[in-house]
């Protein structure tokens, strides 16, 4: 992440031990100023000694508590680290985290980097077979987040037709721009823009670096993936808040200035600007503060402003320089707002029908006589003929049958109001006793009056 390493190689050996090799600067081996032992040994054996706790040594690091490599060491029956640094080679071995000898110099070299070999402790891990797919997925992700770095995965447990070990290489020249394109292609989402919009910036005061790539597509969902120091923050955080704040303000300002929202005839909200949006947000933060032990949400307040400023500056220029693309996005925003308003009306109709209909159930529903939802079950069957057969074989006391037309609607791709306007789906709502809206969330499914606790499709 600091820009020194160009290649990382991960090898899974036949015995499921792992070797990780990089050509970075090498872990420092000088005497630690506080612990008075080699820094390498401190890093490998003492908790809270990672790069995050010494921002002068590493510009950025992903660790939350400085426990990563020392925990790997403690959970390994054997670990050997070899460091090539400043023309010399140093090594140390450990057993279950305990050094087997002091850090020693074993030779000279004209290259730099760190080589770590470790074997998981089978008295702790009942299963120590590594998944190549998971490792490959992580290295692929890292190649996009750190463009220009070769990430190589070698699996000695399996050979190809020529007898060579299985090997995968991951390299990205375009970085997160290619990441967005790959995610949209994998999700079969058709892009609206010829190329993703790329933004980057560095705040000199906080030393926070920001990288964002975003694109719009024809889908109706938002797909935002955020990272802090290469860690996937699945719960978002301040970097995502800054991004959302910026795009809402910039698009709203551009649309108002050019009178593009007048034809919408509905209020535009922040959600409308994010429909069909795909984005990768990657920030490098010298001292990250994560909420929760699992590091899934960023808490640094200063990051909001840095991301907001970076995105606003680039996006404003992009819209002014690309009016055709800007209109495509604004038109999609308007459609999203109109669909949201239509969906709200359709939800209200479903709500009113469910509340006011009383005992008026769908005509094709063959209900059961028992009224206790815990004992009742509903069968959703395709077509009247299947419905007839099901009715003949059911127990009328607790089994209800609702025949439905086949291939009703692809709700994953349909706009929300189309879902609630569909007659077959309305019948399901009514039969189930389900409504839309709770005290906490007007869009949440309300199951308080669910009529069947078992539903069989």
N, C-alpha and C positions, 0 to 999 in steps of 0.2 A: 504493500500500500504506500510505502514511502518512495517507491520508484527505483529501487536498487536491484531487485530480482527480475530476471527475464524468463526463468524456467523453474517449474515445480514438477517433480516426478514422484508419483505414488505407486509403489509396487506391493501387490498382495502375493506373498510367497505361498508355496505349496502347503506349508504347515499353518497357514493363516496368520503368520506374523506379518508386520507391515514395515516397509521402509519409506520414509519421506525424505527427499533430497531437494534442496534449493541452491541456487547460485547467488544468494544475497550476500550481505556483508559478513555473515557468521555471528552467532551469539557472542557477546563480549566475554572474555576470559580473565580480564584484569581483576585484581582484588576489589571486592565490594567495599565501599567506604564505611558502611555500618557493620555488616556481618563479618568483615575481615577474612572472608574466604572467597575463592574465585566466583565471579558473577555468574558464570555458567552453572555452578553447583547451586547457587541461590535460586536461579530461575527454575532449575530442574527439581528442586526438593522442598522449597519453602513457599507456602501459600501467601497470596497477596504480594508477590514479587514480580508480577508481570509488567509488560511495557506500559500499561495504562497508568501505573503508579510512578512513572518516571518519564514525563513528556519531553525531557531533554534528550533522552536516548532514542526514543521512537516518536516520530511525528504523530502517528495515529496507531492505535491498536484496538482490536475488537473486544478484548477481554473485559469482563465486568469486575471480577475480583482477583485477577491474577492467579487463577487456580488451574487453568487449562492444561498446560504441559506437565505441571507438577502432579496433577491428578492422574493423567495418563501414566506417568511414571509410577505412582503409588499403586495403580491397578494393573501393572505389568509384572509378570514373573521375572522378565529380563528386559532391560532397555540399555542400549548403547548409543551415545551421542558422540559424533565426530565433528569438530569445528575446524574449518580452514579460514584463517584470518591473519592478516598482516604478514603473509609469507610463511606461516607456521601451521602445523597440524596438531590439534589437541583432542584428547578423548577422555571419556569417563564412562564407566558402566555401573548399573544399579540393579538391585534385586528387590522387588516390591517397594521401590522408592528409596532404598538405602544405598548410599555409595559403596562400591566394592573396593575402590581405591581413590586417591586424590586425583584431581585433574592433572593430566600429564601431557607433556609435549612429546610427540612421537615421530616428527618429521618436518620436512619443509615442502612448500607448494607454491605454485604461481597462480592459483585460483582461490576464490572465496566461496563460502557457503556453509550450510549445516546439513548433516546427514544423521537421521535418527532411525534406529531399528528397534522395534518393540514387539513383545509377545504378550497378549492379554493373559492375565492370571486365571487359569481354569478353575481355581478354587473359589473364585468370585463369580465369574461368568459361566453359566451353565451352557451357553451357546456362544461360540466365538467365531462363527462363520460369517465373513463379511459379504454384504450384498454388493455385487459389482454395479447394479443399476443405481443404488443410492449413492455410491461413491462417484459414479460417472455423472449423475445429475448435479451433485455438488460442484464438481470440477468444471462442468459445463457452465453453471451459474457463475462461478468465479472468473471464468474466461471472459464473460460479457462484462462483469463488473470491474475487471482489471485488464482493459484492452492492451494487446501487444504482448501478453505473457503466455508462454506455452505451458499448458497443463497436460501432463501425460499420465495415463493410467495403464499399468501393466499388470496383468493377472496371470501368474504362473500356474494357477490351478487348472487352466484350460488352454488347449492349443488349437490353432487353426488347421486347415487342410494340409498346409506345408510343414506342420510340426512346430511352428513358432508360437510363442506365448501370445495370448490375446492382448492386443494393445489398442488403446483409443487415445486420440489427440484432440485437444480442445484449444482453439485459438480464435480470437475475435479481433479483427482490425477496427471494426466500427463500434465496438463496445455496446453500450446500452441502446443505441439506435438499432443495432441488429437484434438486440434482446426483445425490444418491442415488436419488431417485424416478425420474429420467430414465434412469439406468444400469440399474435393475431393469426398467423398462418396455422399454428397448431389448433387454435380455437375456431378455424374456418370463418374468421371475421374479415369482411371485405373493407379495406381501408378507403377513407374518403379523400385523404391527402396523398400526394405522390410520394412524399418522404415524411418521416416523423420530424417534429420540431425539436431541435436539440438546444439545450441551455446549460451553461456552466458558469460558475462564479466562485470567487474566493474572498471571504471577508478577512481583511488583514488584522483587524483588532482581535477577533475571536479565533482566527486561523481555521474557520469552518469552510470546507470546500463543498460545493454543490454541483451535482450533475443530474439533469432531468432530460428524459426523452419522452415525448407524448405524441399521440396520434388519435384521430377519430375514425370510427368505423361504422358500419351500417347496423350494428347490433343495438340492443336497448339496455345493455348493462355497462356498469363501470368496472374496469379492471386496473387497479392500481397496486403495484408491488413496490415496497419501500425497503431500503437497506441503510444500515448505519455501520460503517467500517466493515462492509461485506456481510454483516449479520442481517438476516431477513427479519424485519420487524413486522410480524404478521398482524399486530394490533395497531400499527401505525404510530402516531405520536406527533410531536411538534413539527417535524419535517413535512408530514402529510397535511397538517393543519395549515402551514404556511403556503403550500402548493395550492390547496383548495381555495384559500382566501384570495390568492393572486389571480387564479383563472376566473373566479366569479367576478371580481372587481374589474379586471381588464376587459373581459368580454362584455360585461354590462355597460361599461363606459364606451366601448367601441360601438356597440349596438345603439345606444342612446344618441351618441354624437352623430351617427349616420342615419338616424330615424329608421332603423331596421326592425324594431320591435312593435311598430305601430299596428302592423297587420295581425299580430298575435292575438289581440283582444283578451288576453289572460295575463295574470301576473307571472313574471319569470322568477324562479327561485334558483338557489345554488345547485340543487339536484339536477335541474334541467341542463346546466352547463356540463354535467359529468356523464350524461347518458351517451353511451357509445364511445367513451373515452378509455384509451389504454395508455398507461404511463409507467415508467420506471423512475423512481426517485432514489438517488444514491448520494448520501452525504458522508463526508469524512470529518469526524469530530475528535479533537485531541483528548478531551476528557468527557466521554459520553456518560450520561446519567440515565439508566434504564429503570423503568417501573417494573418491579417484580423480578424474581430470581431468574426467570427464563429469558429475560432480555427481549421481550416481544413488543415493547412500546417505549419510544424515546421520550425523555422528559426534559431535555435541555431547552429552556425558554428562549435563549438567544438564537436558536436555530430557526424559529418561526420567521423572524425578520429577515434573516439571511436568505432563506429559500424564497420568501415573498418578493424581496427586492430583485433577486436573480431572475425569477420567472417573469415578473412584471416587465422588467427591462427588455428581455428578449421577445416576449410574446407581443408587447405593444409594437415593436419594430416589425415583427413578422406580419401582423395583421395589416399594418399600413403598407407594407411592401408587397403583400399578396392578397389583394382585395377579392379575387376570385375564390381562393381557399377560405378566406374569412366569411364570405357569403354562404359557402357550403356549410360551414360550422354553425353560423347563426341560424340558417334555415332549419338545421337539425335541432337546434335548441328550441326554436319556436314549435316545431312538431312535437318535441318532448313535452313542452309546457301544455300544449293543447291536449295531448294524449293523457297527461296527468290530470287535467281538469275533467276530461271525459271519464277517466277511470274513477275519479272521486264520485261523479254522478252515478256511474254504474254500480259502485260499491254501495252508495246510498240506496239505490233501487233494490239491490240484493238484501240490504239491511231491512228496508221497509217491508219487502215481500215476506221476509222471514218473521218479522215481528207481527205484522198485521194478518198474516195468513191463518194464524191459529192452527186449526187441525187440517187445513187445506194442503194435503200432500200431493206430490206429482201423480198424475193419473196412472202411470205404469208401475208405481210402487206397490208391491205386494207386501204389506207391513206384517209384523208379528203381533201377537196378542199381549205379550209381556211388555210392560212399560218401564222396567228397570234397566237403564242403559248398561249396567255392569254385566247383565245376563244376555243382552241382545247383541246380535251380529247382523251386519248388512252385506249382502253379496252384490257386487257390481258386475253385471254380465253383459256381453256384447250381443245385441240384437234380440228381437222378440222371440225367436225360436229357442235360443239358449235360455231366455227368461222363462219360457213355458216349461222346458225340461227341468229347470232348477226349481220352479214352483211345485212340480209334481214330487220331487224328491226331498223337499225341505221339511223341517219340523216347524209348523206354523206358530208354535208357542214362542220361540225365541229367534227364528231365522227369517229375515226380510230379504226380498229380492227387488233390485232396481235394474231393469233392462236399459241399456244405453246404446246409442248409435255408435258404430265403430269409427275410429280415427276422428275424434271430435275436433281437436285443435292442438297444434304444437305450442304449448304454453311457454316453452323455453324461448321461442323466437317471436311470439306474438306480443303486441303492445298490450299493456295492462287492461285497458278498457275493453279490448276485444275479448278478453277472458271473461270478464263479468257480464258482458252482453250475450254470451253464448247460452242458448236455452238449455242444453244438456248440463252445462256446468251449474246454471241456476238451479236445475232440478236436484243436483247433488247437494248444493248448499241447503236447499229446503228440506230434503230428505234427512240430511245429517243433523239439522238443527244448528248449523254453524253460521255465525255472522262475522262481519268485519268490524274491527275496532274494539279496543279495550280502554280502560282509564289511563293506562300508561302510553299507549300508542294507537292512534286512529287507524293505522294500516295493519295492525296485528290481527291474526286470526283469533276469534273469540270462541273458545270451546266450552264455555260454561253451560250451554244447553245441548251439548252433544247427545244424540239419541241412541247411539250405538258405540260401545267401547271396543268392538272388534269389527274391522272392515276387511272383507276379502275381495280381492280383485281377480 
